[in-house]
Amino acid sequence: MPLDIQEVAGLSDYAVASRYPGVSEPVEAGEYREAVDLAEAVVYWAEHVISLRSPDPIHPANPL
C-alpha cells in the first residue's frame, strides 16, 4: 500500500469521534480536509487494486 499506514490508521479516530460525539475535541476545517483527502486516496488506491484483478477465477491476477 503506497499510502502511509500510520496516516490511514488515523482515520479510525474520526470514526470513533463520529460514533461517540462529545468525547473528543471538535474537528477543525484543516483536519477535516486532510482526513477527506486521505480517505479519497485510500478509495482511489483500492479501486486501482480491484481494477487489476482478473475476472477469470481460475487464473486470478495478483495485484499485490
C-alpha positions as CSV (number, residue, x, y, z in Angstrom):
1,M,0.0,0.0,0.0
2,P,1.7,3.2,-1.1
3,L,-0.1,5.3,1.5
4,D,1.5,5.9,4.9
5,I,-0.1,3.3,7.1
6,Q,0.1,5.4,10.2
7,E,-1.8,8.2,8.5
8,V,-4.5,5.8,7.3
9,A,-4.9,4.3,10.7
10,G,-5.6,7.9,12.0
11,L,-8.9,7.8,10.1
12,S,-10.2,5.5,12.8
13,D,-10.1,8.4,15.3
14,Y,-12.7,10.1,13.2
15,A,-14.9,7.1,13.1
16,V,-14.8,6.9,16.9
17,A,-15.5,10.6,17.2
18,S,-18.5,10.4,15.0
19,R,-19.9,7.4,16.8
20,Y,-19.4,8.9,20.2
21,P,-19.9,12.7,19.8
22,G,-18.7,14.9,22.6
23,V,-15.9,12.6,23.7
24,S,-13.2,14.3,21.6
25,E,-12.4,17.8,20.5
26,P,-14.3,19.2,17.5
27,V,-12.5,18.7,14.2
28,E,-11.1,21.9,12.6
29,A,-11.5,22.7,8.9
30,G,-7.9,21.8,8.1
31,E,-8.1,18.5,9.8
32,Y,-11.4,17.7,8.1
33,R,-9.9,18.5,4.7
34,E,-6.8,16.3,5.4
35,A,-8.9,13.4,6.5
36,V,-11.2,13.6,3.4
37,D,-8.1,13.8,1.1
38,L,-6.6,10.8,2.8
39,A,-9.9,8.8,2.6
40,E,-10.2,9.7,-1.0
41,A,-6.7,8.5,-1.6
42,V,-7.5,5.2,0.1
43,V,-10.6,4.7,-2.1
44,Y,-8.6,5.6,-5.2
45,W,-5.9,3.0,-4.3
46,A,-8.5,0.3,-3.5
47,E,-10.3,0.9,-6.8
48,H,-7.0,0.7,-8.6
49,V,-6.1,-2.6,-6.9
50,I,-9.6,-4.0,-7.7
51,S,-9.3,-3.0,-11.3
52,L,-6.1,-5.0,-11.7
53,R,-7.8,-8.2,-10.6
54,S,-8.6,-10.6,-13.4
55,P,-12.2,-11.6,-13.9
56,D,-11.1,-15.1,-14.6
57,P,-11.4,-17.0,-11.2
58,I,-9.1,-19.8,-12.4
59,H,-6.2,-17.5,-13.2
60,P,-6.6,-14.5,-10.9
61,A,-4.2,-11.7,-11.1
62,N,-2.1,-10.9,-8.1
63,P,-2.0,-7.0,-7.9
64,L,-0.3,-7.0,-4.5
